Amino acid sequence: MPQGRWITRPDHTRTTGAPRVLAADAATGGAVAHAGAVTAGTGKRQPAAALPNGGQNGDRGLADAPSHCMFIGFAPVRDGA
């Protein structure tokens, strides 16, 4: 069974889980910081969620191209993320 579909091409054949790329303590620190953006930052007005969640938004105004923005979110936020 495919594990995660980062790519939607039909030739995507990865069948193993994603490798850990961060130590657990680093992942937890990042998750906690992103949870803070939701609970105390720009996301604090969102309704209470069923799962602890984290996220980050950003935008970029460019002088010679259209401006753009992004949002990334994830749940649950837990130890050893």
Residue pairs with C-beta under 8 A, 6 or more apart in sequence:
1 15
2 12
2 13
2 14
2 15
3 14
3 15
3 16
3 17
3 18
4 14
4 17
4 18
5 12
6 12
22 30
24 79
24 80
24 81
27 80
27 81
28 79
28 80
28 81
30 81
31 54
31 74
31 77
31 78
31 81
32 54
32 77
33 54
34 54
34 55
34 56
34 74
34 77
35 52
35 53
35 54
35 77
36 54
37 43
37 54
37 55
37 56
37 57
38 44
38 46
38 53
38 54
38 55
38 73
42 57
43 55
43 57
49 75
51 75
51 76
51 77
52 75
52 76
52 77
52 78
53 73
53 74
53 75
53 76
53 77
54 73
54 74
54 75
54 77
55 71
55 72
55 73
55 74
56 71
56 72
57 69
57 70
57 71
57 72
58 69
58 70
59 67
59 68
59 69
59 70
60 67
60 68
60 69
61 67
62 68
